[in-house]
Amino acid sequence: MQLEEIEVTCYSGYKHNERPVNFTCRGRIVQIAEVIDRWYEGHSAASMPPLDYYKVKGDDGAVYILRYNQLFDTWAILVSQDTRK
């Protein structure tokens, strides 16, 4: 599995980038129909940047894993070797 940088539009409520609304990957915009799950890494470890992960279902019916790096304010999508074509 590899990460590919993407552009994400977020809803910002009580916090910045509270949840993703849509993302653009390889020139295609995918609307997020549902946030299935979310989890966090590195928030309590000084040696790791804070990372927020979102498992989402797109309007195309596919399931994606998105990662937000708070330190660099960047988003990425988890892609497998098969889907990087």
Steps between C-alpha positions, in 0.01 A plus 500: 500500500614853424378852569418752228448869577149630428293816537216480755211733579397478864222599730649710779273519803638498850848428361695560177458221244244325719400255226553465125213586264660418165843441351671534164725218388653482150266773375183329624281641778348243736221610735510327837168328564593362843781506754517134599776527763769734627807453717807690612875437523783690659296746705668398824844409365750782459694298242204469258299771322126501580318304230124469457366210293154477340345193341240644263251385241496704180200584285646248254442220755872442563659507846810715555748562781597868533777634724536855630845607622440786745865604513521573126125562441498243219268222392582166338310197380609142560536321166594145415724400210188397302327841521795725404443455125 
